[in-house]
Amino acid sequence: RAFQDAQDKGDIHVIKLSQGIRQKNAYTIKLAELAKSKYKINDAVNLINENNKLYERTSFDDRRDIILELYKNDSSNSIVVTSTNKEKDVLNSDIRSYLVNNNIIDSKGFLFNTQAPISLVGIEKRFSSHYEIENTIHIKKSFNGIEPGTSGKITNIDLNNNTITAALDNGSIEKIDMFKNGDKISGSVDTIKEFAKGDHIMFLKNDKLIGVNNGQPGTINSIDENGIINVSVGKNRINVNLNHYNYVDHAYAITDYKSQGGSYSKVIFSALADRVNLNSFYVAATRAKDDFYLLTDDVDQLTKHASRPQDKKSTLDHTIPNDEIKNGINIHSKVEKDIDNSKQNKDLSRIEKDGYAIEQMPPNDNSFEKGMEI
């Protein structure tokens, strides 16, 4: 947001890209143009509807059926983009089952333990509400005598005191004060997934030794029961041992966050109305080269939410006016109040909604999409 603030004040020079380089026809070019402005989201939704590519279904099961049919019609060129991890996982399972049953993916698969990082930014790291029991935590910086590299399973979460308790692999049971040490840990969700020859996958964590990046897609060429997979990544082939690096997921459906930077012929956007904002709608709409479909539970609410930029905190939000400093205000108490308000107003609702730590869009610094109008 700091970059956006500077742009709004005219402190930095902004160059806007007026010509699309991804979109290949009049429909997707026009959609990309409309989706960049909060004042034209209604026009963007109308354009989708005029092209008979808008579906409003309150039931997720109904949306699932339509999404699967749309995917089946052009499976080799389609990608499903979702606004939540929960929908992403369900749709990946649906699509993969179809591909296996139709011999597009090898029916002989192998089960492996996988990890998906819990993506938190800024102050979110200091709240226990972003974690669940059985999540794995990883110690990044030493505290309370716990060494970096230590991992463990969360056994208890105390929202009132903002602590998590974890059974660590060093044999100890530790209660972690998230206000004090939340920035010193990272978390991941552990899941058992099946992989087979032909599977489209996505790497979820950077690893220089293997040569993969977070969000990078690939296709499995071969796999064995020991977890050795050979993957085509772009023009290269790499070998990965899933017992050593298991940050992988199926990539038939991906979140809007993970879709950034990607280009796909046909995009099917499954969008919960209250989880969409201007940034996420723009990212999803501009991934499509040839075709774009939108499925939502409430068109009116989606249009309303998609017209709003993502609410992001800036360090300027926590600055204290000079006159207050001169009058002797307690700076520490003011910051504590800001943190408490952030917890009450923003964080707890996420777990109550669907039990998933929802991936957040990065701050809108316009570095990856210069044409957005906020």
PyMOL commands that set and color helices and strands:
alter all, ss='L'
color gray80, all
select helices_A, chain A and resi 2-8+26-35+41-50+60-72+75-77+85-101+122-126+128-130+178-184+273-275+278-285+299-306+315-318+322-326+331-354
alter helices_A, ss='H'
color red, helices_A
select strands_A, chain A and resi 54-56+78-82+110-117+136-139+151-158+163-168+173-177+185-195+200-203+217-223+228-233+236-241+248-250+253-255+264-271+288-296
alter strands_A, ss='S'
color yellow, strands_A
deselect
rebuild
show_as cartoon
